[in-house]
Amino acid sequence: MVKQRYSAPSEEQEDFASYTELRYMDQRTLCYQSLAVSMANKQSEAIHNDQNH
């Protein structure tokens, strides 16, 4: 995602920039959360497999 910087941003552009940044942060947080969940699932699967052998 390319961040656009204006030399003299108006308030509207400033709001839009912070809004898109917040949205981007939300999406990134969601990605990290789902990644953490899938990693936790893999770990529990590995532990489960170890116990079976």
PLY file of the C-alpha trace (Angstrom):
ply
format ascii 1.0
element vertex 53
property float x
property float y
property float z
element edge 52
property int vertex1
property int vertex2
end_header
0.00 0.00 0.00
1.47 3.30 -1.08
1.14 6.13 1.39
0.49 9.46 -0.27
1.93 12.52 1.40
0.70 15.93 0.41
3.01 18.94 0.70
0.16 21.04 2.10
-2.71 18.72 3.00
-6.16 20.07 3.60
-8.06 18.86 6.66
-10.19 16.61 4.47
-7.13 14.89 3.00
-5.62 14.62 6.47
-8.79 12.93 7.76
-8.86 10.59 4.79
-5.21 9.67 5.31
-5.75 8.86 8.99
-8.94 6.96 8.11
-7.25 4.78 5.49
-4.34 4.26 7.87
-6.76 3.07 10.57
-8.48 0.74 8.11
-5.10 -0.61 7.05
-4.10 -1.15 10.69
-7.39 -3.00 11.33
-6.83 -5.30 8.37
-3.24 -5.94 9.36
-4.34 -6.74 12.93
-6.94 -9.16 11.57
-4.26 -10.80 9.42
-1.96 -11.20 12.42
-4.81 -12.60 14.52
-5.81 -15.20 11.93
-2.14 -16.05 11.43
-1.70 -16.53 15.18
-4.82 -18.70 15.31
-3.66 -20.91 12.44
-0.21 -21.23 14.02
-1.79 -22.19 17.35
-3.92 -24.78 15.55
-0.85 -26.27 13.87
0.96 -26.43 17.20
-1.93 -28.19 18.93
-2.15 -30.60 15.98
1.57 -31.34 16.29
1.21 -31.96 20.04
-1.78 -34.18 19.37
0.19 -36.18 16.79
3.09 -36.58 19.23
0.78 -38.02 21.86
-0.66 -40.53 19.40
2.71 -42.07 18.55
0 1
1 2
2 3
3 4
4 5
5 6
6 7
7 8
8 9
9 10
10 11
11 12
12 13
13 14
14 15
15 16
16 17
17 18
18 19
19 20
20 21
21 22
22 23
23 24
24 25
25 26
26 27
27 28
28 29
29 30
30 31
31 32
32 33
33 34
34 35
35 36
36 37
37 38
38 39
39 40
40 41
41 42
42 43
43 44
44 45
45 46
46 47
47 48
48 49
49 50
50 51
51 52
